[in-house]
């Protein structure tokens, strides 16, 4: 069984896609910049060290 990737659309390029890849965002709705946000981002990054493009 072969699964077809969707066609190119907007910024999406199916040739650059990989299974189970993604991004994570940690933000505050009010836009306030805090050290807590940095701590949460560091914690999230350390949770997925198996990813090839960590950083």
PyMOL Python script that loads the backbone (N, CA, C, O; Angstrom):
from pymol import cmd

cmd.read_pdbstr("""\
ATOM      1  N   UNK A   1       0.850  -1.180   0.000  1.00  0.00           N
ATOM      2  CA  UNK A   1       0.000   0.000   0.000  1.00  0.00           C
ATOM      3  C   UNK A   1       0.893   1.240   0.000  1.00  0.00           C
ATOM      4  O   UNK A   1       1.799   1.356   0.826  1.00  0.00           O
ATOM      5  N   UNK A   2       0.646   2.137  -0.896  1.00  0.00           N
ATOM      6  CA  UNK A   2       1.433   3.358  -1.010  1.00  0.00           C
ATOM      7  C   UNK A   2       0.566   4.565  -0.664  1.00  0.00           C
ATOM      8  O   UNK A   2      -0.544   4.717  -1.173  1.00  0.00           O
ATOM      9  N   UNK A   3       1.085   5.402   0.194  1.00  0.00           N
ATOM     10  CA  UNK A   3       0.362   6.610   0.580  1.00  0.00           C
ATOM     11  C   UNK A   3       0.935   7.774  -0.209  1.00  0.00           C
ATOM     12  O   UNK A   3       2.141   8.023  -0.176  1.00  0.00           O
ATOM     13  N   UNK A   4       0.076   8.479  -0.912  1.00  0.00           N
ATOM     14  CA  UNK A   4       0.520   9.616  -1.707  1.00  0.00           C
ATOM     15  C   UNK A   4       0.520  10.877  -0.869  1.00  0.00           C
ATOM     16  O   UNK A   4      -0.387  11.114  -0.072  1.00  0.00           O
ATOM     17  N   UNK A   5       1.559  11.689  -1.064  1.00  0.00           N
ATOM     18  CA  UNK A   5       1.630  12.986  -0.397  1.00  0.00           C
ATOM     19  C   UNK A   5       0.777  13.977  -1.179  1.00  0.00           C
ATOM     20  O   UNK A   5       0.625  13.839  -2.393  1.00  0.00           O
ATOM     21  N   UNK A   6       0.226  14.964  -0.505  1.00  0.00           N
ATOM     22  CA  UNK A   6      -0.560  15.977  -1.215  1.00  0.00           C
ATOM     23  C   UNK A   6       0.317  16.795  -2.159  1.00  0.00           C
ATOM     24  O   UNK A   6       1.541  16.815  -2.032  1.00  0.00           O
ATOM     25  N   UNK A   7      -0.318  17.452  -3.082  1.00  0.00           N
ATOM     26  CA  UNK A   7       0.413  18.301  -4.027  1.00  0.00           C
ATOM     27  C   UNK A   7       0.922  19.560  -3.338  1.00  0.00           C
ATOM     28  O   UNK A   7       0.468  19.918  -2.252  1.00  0.00           O
ATOM     29  N   UNK A   8       1.879  20.227  -3.992  1.00  0.00           N
ATOM     30  CA  UNK A   8       2.397  21.495  -3.478  1.00  0.00           C
ATOM     31  C   UNK A   8       1.260  22.495  -3.335  1.00  0.00           C
ATOM     32  O   UNK A   8       0.389  22.598  -4.198  1.00  0.00           O
ATOM     33  N   UNK A   9       1.288  23.225  -2.230  1.00  0.00           N
ATOM     34  CA  UNK A   9       0.271  24.241  -1.986  1.00  0.00           C
ATOM     35  C   UNK A   9       0.857  25.283  -1.055  1.00  0.00           C
ATOM     36  O   UNK A   9       1.335  24.938   0.026  1.00  0.00           O
ATOM     37  N   UNK A  10       0.835  26.543  -1.441  1.00  0.00           N
ATOM     38  CA  UNK A  10       1.377  27.607  -0.603  1.00  0.00           C
ATOM     39  C   UNK A  10       2.842  27.361  -0.299  1.00  0.00           C
ATOM     40  O   UNK A  10       3.651  27.221  -1.216  1.00  0.00           O
ATOM     41  N   UNK A  11       3.194  27.307   0.981  1.00  0.00           N
ATOM     42  CA  UNK A  11       4.573  27.073   1.384  1.00  0.00           C
ATOM     43  C   UNK A  11       4.906  25.589   1.521  1.00  0.00           C
ATOM     44  O   UNK A  11       6.057  25.238   1.779  1.00  0.00           O
ATOM     45  N   UNK A  12       3.918  24.720   1.352  1.00  0.00           N
ATOM     46  CA  UNK A  12       4.148  23.286   1.510  1.00  0.00           C
ATOM     47  C   UNK A  12       4.836  22.705   0.280  1.00  0.00           C
ATOM     48  O   UNK A  12       4.373  22.889  -0.845  1.00  0.00           O
ATOM     49  N   UNK A  13       5.938  22.007   0.501  1.00  0.00           N
ATOM     50  CA  UNK A  13       6.663  21.327  -0.563  1.00  0.00           C
ATOM     51  C   UNK A  13       6.719  19.849  -0.195  1.00  0.00           C
ATOM     52  O   UNK A  13       7.456  19.479   0.720  1.00  0.00           O
ATOM     53  N   UNK A  14       5.957  18.984  -0.886  1.00  0.00           N
ATOM     54  CA  UNK A  14       5.922  17.579  -0.513  1.00  0.00           C
ATOM     55  C   UNK A  14       7.279  16.879  -0.639  1.00  0.00           C
ATOM     56  O   UNK A  14       7.513  15.875   0.035  1.00  0.00           O
ATOM     57  N   UNK A  15       8.167  17.384  -1.479  1.00  0.00           N
ATOM     58  CA  UNK A  15       9.492  16.782  -1.628  1.00  0.00           C
ATOM     59  C   UNK A  15      10.329  16.973  -0.364  1.00  0.00           C
ATOM     60  O   UNK A  15      11.242  16.187  -0.112  1.00  0.00           O
ATOM     61  N   UNK A  16      10.039  17.987   0.424  1.00  0.00           N
ATOM     62  CA  UNK A  16      10.801  18.266   1.633  1.00  0.00           C
ATOM     63  C   UNK A  16      10.162  17.643   2.870  1.00  0.00           C
ATOM     64  O   UNK A  16      10.687  17.785   3.975  1.00  0.00           O
ATOM     65  N   UNK A  17       9.047  16.961   2.698  1.00  0.00           N
ATOM     66  CA  UNK A  17       8.323  16.411   3.834  1.00  0.00           C
ATOM     67  C   UNK A  17       8.892  15.108   4.330  1.00  0.00           C
ATOM     68  O   UNK A  17       9.541  14.379   3.580  1.00  0.00           O
ATOM     69  N   UNK A  18       8.653  14.811   5.590  1.00  0.00           N
ATOM     70  CA  UNK A  18       9.051  13.564   6.223  1.00  0.00           C
ATOM     71  C   UNK A  18       7.946  13.129   7.168  1.00  0.00           C
ATOM     72  O   UNK A  18       7.176  13.949   7.667  1.00  0.00           O
ATOM     73  N   UNK A  19       7.880  11.840   7.404  1.00  0.00           N
ATOM     74  CA  UNK A  19       6.898  11.339   8.360  1.00  0.00           C
ATOM     75  C   UNK A  19       7.261  11.765   9.773  1.00  0.00           C
ATOM     76  O   UNK A  19       8.437  11.812  10.134  1.00  0.00           O
ATOM     77  N   UNK A  20       6.267  12.068  10.553  1.00  0.00           N
ATOM     78  CA  UNK A  20       6.403  12.371  11.969  1.00  0.00           C
ATOM     79  C   UNK A  20       7.270  13.590  12.272  1.00  0.00           C
ATOM     80  O   UNK A  20       7.806  13.704  13.374  1.00  0.00           O
ATOM     81  N   UNK A  21       7.412  14.478  11.335  1.00  0.00           N
ATOM     82  CA  UNK A  21       8.167  15.696  11.600  1.00  0.00           C
ATOM     83  C   UNK A  21       7.201  16.815  11.975  1.00  0.00           C
ATOM     84  O   UNK A  21       6.030  16.785  11.595  1.00  0.00           O
ATOM     85  N   UNK A  22       7.677  17.766  12.695  1.00  0.00           N
ATOM     86  CA  UNK A  22       6.821  18.866  13.082  1.00  0.00           C
ATOM     87  C   UNK A  22       7.609  19.933  13.797  1.00  0.00           C
ATOM     88  O   UNK A  22       8.833  19.865  13.902  1.00  0.00           O
ATOM     89  N   UNK A  23       6.901  20.900  14.278  1.00  0.00           N
ATOM     90  CA  UNK A  23       7.504  21.990  15.020  1.00  0.00           C
ATOM     91  C   UNK A  23       6.717  22.189  16.309  1.00  0.00           C
ATOM     92  O   UNK A  23       5.576  21.744  16.432  1.00  0.00           O
ATOM     93  N   UNK A  24       7.329  22.849  17.240  1.00  0.00           N
ATOM     94  CA  UNK A  24       6.646  23.164  18.477  1.00  0.00           C
ATOM     95  C   UNK A  24       6.744  24.654  18.750  1.00  0.00           C
ATOM     96  O   UNK A  24       7.771  25.280  18.487  1.00  0.00           O
ATOM     97  N   UNK A  25       5.683  25.207  19.274  1.00  0.00           N
ATOM     98  CA  UNK A  25       5.659  26.622  19.620  1.00  0.00           C
ATOM     99  C   UNK A  25       5.248  26.758  21.074  1.00  0.00           C
ATOM    100  O   UNK A  25       4.274  26.148  21.516  1.00  0.00           O
ATOM    101  N   UNK A  26       5.983  27.546  21.798  1.00  0.00           N
ATOM    102  CA  UNK A  26       5.623  27.873  23.170  1.00  0.00           C
ATOM    103  C   UNK A  26       5.550  29.390  23.225  1.00  0.00           C
ATOM    104  O   UNK A  26       6.535  30.086  22.980  1.00  0.00           O
ATOM    105  N   UNK A  27       4.393  29.875  23.545  1.00  0.00           N
ATOM    106  CA  UNK A  27       4.177  31.317  23.514  1.00  0.00           C
ATOM    107  C   UNK A  27       3.147  31.712  24.565  1.00  0.00           C
ATOM    108  O   UNK A  27       2.480  30.865  25.160  1.00  0.00           O
ATOM    109  N   UNK A  28       3.037  32.975  24.770  1.00  0.00           N
ATOM    110  CA  UNK A  28       1.992  33.519  25.644  1.00  0.00           C
ATOM    111  C   UNK A  28       1.037  34.312  24.774  1.00  0.00           C
ATOM    112  O   UNK A  28       1.461  35.057  23.892  1.00  0.00           O
ATOM    113  N   UNK A  29      -0.234  34.151  25.021  1.00  0.00           N
ATOM    114  CA  UNK A  29      -1.229  34.878  24.240  1.00  0.00           C
ATOM    115  C   UNK A  29      -1.115  36.387  24.424  1.00  0.00           C
ATOM    116  O   UNK A  29      -1.431  37.152  23.513  1.00  0.00           O
ATOM    117  N   UNK A  30      -0.665  36.812  25.596  1.00  0.00           N
ATOM    118  CA  UNK A  30      -0.567  38.252  25.839  1.00  0.00           C
ATOM    119  C   UNK A  30       0.748  38.849  25.321  1.00  0.00           C
ATOM    120  O   UNK A  30       0.941  40.063  25.376  1.00  0.00           O
ATOM    121  N   UNK A  31       1.661  37.987  24.814  1.00  0.00           N
ATOM    122  CA  UNK A  31       2.904  38.473  24.228  1.00  0.00           C
ATOM    123  C   UNK A  31       3.990  38.851  25.213  1.00  0.00           C
ATOM    124  O   UNK A  31       5.063  39.296  24.806  1.00  0.00           O
ATOM    125  N   UNK A  32       3.732  38.683  26.509  1.00  0.00           N
ATOM    126  CA  UNK A  32       4.746  39.039  27.510  1.00  0.00           C
ATOM    127  C   UNK A  32       5.947  38.097  27.396  1.00  0.00           C
ATOM    128  O   UNK A  32       5.781  36.883  27.279  1.00  0.00           O
ATOM    129  N   UNK A  33       7.144  38.659  27.431  1.00  0.00           N
ATOM    130  CA  UNK A  33       8.369  37.881  27.367  1.00  0.00           C
ATOM    131  C   UNK A  33       8.840  37.593  28.788  1.00  0.00           C
ATOM    132  O   UNK A  33       9.094  38.506  29.572  1.00  0.00           O
ATOM    133  N   UNK A  34       8.952  36.298  29.103  1.00  0.00           N
ATOM    134  CA  UNK A  34       9.370  35.917  30.447  1.00  0.00           C
ATOM    135  C   UNK A  34      10.435  34.829  30.386  1.00  0.00           C
ATOM    136  O   UNK A  34      10.582  34.137  29.378  1.00  0.00           O
ATOM    137  N   UNK A  35      11.167  34.693  31.475  1.00  0.00           N
ATOM    138  CA  UNK A  35      12.161  33.629  31.582  1.00  0.00           C
ATOM    139  C   UNK A  35      11.469  32.266  31.620  1.00  0.00           C
ATOM    140  O   UNK A  35      12.044  31.265  31.193  1.00  0.00           O
ATOM    141  N   UNK A  36      10.259  32.228  32.122  1.00  0.00           N
ATOM    142  CA  UNK A  36       9.497  30.980  32.172  1.00  0.00           C
ATOM    143  C   UNK A  36       9.301  30.397  30.776  1.00  0.00           C
ATOM    144  O   UNK A  36       9.351  29.179  30.603  1.00  0.00           O
ATOM    145  N   UNK A  37       9.080  31.249  29.786  1.00  0.00           N
ATOM    146  CA  UNK A  37       8.923  30.790  28.400  1.00  0.00           C
ATOM    147  C   UNK A  37      10.201  30.106  27.938  1.00  0.00           C
ATOM    148  O   UNK A  37      10.143  29.050  27.309  1.00  0.00           O
ATOM    149  N   UNK A  38      11.355  30.694  28.242  1.00  0.00           N
ATOM    150  CA  UNK A  38      12.625  30.075  27.866  1.00  0.00           C
ATOM    151  C   UNK A  38      12.812  28.725  28.554  1.00  0.00           C
ATOM    152  O   UNK A  38      13.294  27.777  27.934  1.00  0.00           O
ATOM    153  N   UNK A  39      12.437  28.631  29.818  1.00  0.00           N
ATOM    154  CA  UNK A  39      12.548  27.371  30.541  1.00  0.00           C
ATOM    155  C   UNK A  39      11.644  26.308  29.919  1.00  0.00           C
ATOM    156  O   UNK A  39      12.046  25.152  29.785  1.00  0.00           O
ATOM    157  N   UNK A  40      10.438  26.691  29.543  1.00  0.00           N
ATOM    158  CA  UNK A  40       9.513  25.753  28.920  1.00  0.00           C
ATOM    159  C   UNK A  40      10.030  25.305  27.551  1.00  0.00           C
ATOM    160  O   UNK A  40       9.910  24.131  27.202  1.00  0.00           O
ATOM    161  N   UNK A  41      10.600  26.221  26.779  1.00  0.00           N
ATOM    162  CA  UNK A  41      11.147  25.879  25.467  1.00  0.00           C
ATOM    163  C   UNK A  41      12.322  24.920  25.625  1.00  0.00           C
ATOM    164  O   UNK A  41      12.438  23.958  24.865  1.00  0.00           O
ATOM    165  N   UNK A  42      13.180  25.165  26.586  1.00  0.00           N
ATOM    166  CA  UNK A  42      14.319  24.284  26.844  1.00  0.00           C
ATOM    167  C   UNK A  42      13.832  22.893  27.230  1.00  0.00           C
ATOM    168  O   UNK A  42      14.367  21.891  26.754  1.00  0.00           O
ATOM    169  N   UNK A  43      12.842  22.828  28.072  1.00  0.00           N
ATOM    170  CA  UNK A  43      12.283  21.546  28.489  1.00  0.00           C
ATOM    171  C   UNK A  43      11.691  20.796  27.294  1.00  0.00           C
ATOM    172  O   UNK A  43      11.893  19.589  27.161  1.00  0.00           O
ATOM    173  N   UNK A  44      10.970  21.496  26.434  1.00  0.00           N
ATOM    174  CA  UNK A  44      10.382  20.867  25.250  1.00  0.00           C
ATOM    175  C   UNK A  44      11.467  20.360  24.313  1.00  0.00           C
ATOM    176  O   UNK A  44      11.351  19.264  23.765  1.00  0.00           O
ATOM    177  N   UNK A  45      12.515  21.142  24.124  1.00  0.00           N
ATOM    178  CA  UNK A  45      13.600  20.751  23.237  1.00  0.00           C
ATOM    179  C   UNK A  45      14.323  19.516  23.765  1.00  0.00           C
ATOM    180  O   UNK A  45      14.708  18.644  22.987  1.00  0.00           O
ATOM    181  N   UNK A  46      14.504  19.439  25.053  1.00  0.00           N
ATOM    182  CA  UNK A  46      15.193  18.295  25.653  1.00  0.00           C
ATOM    183  C   UNK A  46      14.336  17.037  25.645  1.00  0.00           C
ATOM    184  O   UNK A  46      14.850  15.937  25.846  1.00  0.00           O
ATOM    185  N   UNK A  47      13.056  17.185  25.419  1.00  0.00           N
ATOM    186  CA  UNK A  47      12.143  16.045  25.385  1.00  0.00           C
ATOM    187  C   UNK A  47      12.258  15.268  24.078  1.00  0.00           C
ATOM    188  O   UNK A  47      11.912  14.088  24.038  1.00  0.00           O
ATOM    189  N   UNK A  48      12.733  15.898  23.015  1.00  0.00           N
ATOM    190  CA  UNK A  48      12.794  15.249  21.696  1.00  0.00           C
ATOM    191  C   UNK A  48      14.221  15.211  21.139  1.00  0.00           C
ATOM    192  O   UNK A  48      14.433  15.659  20.013  1.00  0.00           O
ATOM    193  N   UNK A  49      15.201  14.699  21.875  1.00  0.00           N
ATOM    194  CA  UNK A  49      16.572  14.689  21.377  1.00  0.00           C
ATOM    195  C   UNK A  49      16.786  13.722  20.222  1.00  0.00           C
ATOM    196  O   UNK A  49      17.831  13.762  19.574  1.00  0.00           O
ATOM    197  N   UNK A  50      15.822  12.860  19.954  1.00  0.00           N
ATOM    198  CA  UNK A  50      15.970  11.889  18.876  1.00  0.00           C
ATOM    199  C   UNK A  50      15.716  12.502  17.501  1.00  0.00           C
ATOM    200  O   UNK A  50      15.995  11.853  16.494  1.00  0.00           O
ATOM    201  N   UNK A  51      15.212  13.697  17.425  1.00  0.00           N
ATOM    202  CA  UNK A  51      14.938  14.335  16.136  1.00  0.00           C
ATOM    203  C   UNK A  51      16.242  14.756  15.466  1.00  0.00           C
ATOM    204  O   UNK A  51      17.194  15.147  16.140  1.00  0.00           O
ATOM    205  N   UNK A  52      16.280  14.678  14.162  1.00  0.00           N
ATOM    206  CA  UNK A  52      17.496  15.004  13.414  1.00  0.00           C
ATOM    207  C   UNK A  52      17.805  16.476  13.369  1.00  0.00           C
ATOM    208  O   UNK A  52      18.969  16.855  13.239  1.00  0.00           O
ATOM    209  N   UNK A  53      16.802  17.315  13.473  1.00  0.00           N
ATOM    210  CA  UNK A  53      17.008  18.756  13.346  1.00  0.00           C
ATOM    211  C   UNK A  53      16.729  19.478  14.649  1.00  0.00           C
ATOM    212  O   UNK A  53      16.097  20.535  14.652  1.00  0.00           O
ATOM    213  N   UNK A  54      17.183  18.929  15.734  1.00  0.00           N
ATOM    214  CA  UNK A  54      16.969  19.556  17.043  1.00  0.00           C
ATOM    215  C   UNK A  54      17.779  20.830  17.123  1.00  0.00           C
ATOM    216  O   UNK A  54      18.942  20.860  16.721  1.00  0.00           O
ATOM    217  N   UNK A  55      17.180  21.864  17.630  1.00  0.00           N
ATOM    218  CA  UNK A  55      17.910  23.106  17.807  1.00  0.00           C
ATOM    219  C   UNK A  55      17.135  24.240  17.299  1.00  0.00           C
ATOM    220  O   UNK A  55      17.595  25.380  17.364  1.00  0.00           O
TER     221      UNK A  55
END
""", "prot")
cmd.dss("prot")
cmd.show_as("cartoon", "prot")
cmd.util.cbc("prot")
cmd.orient("prot")
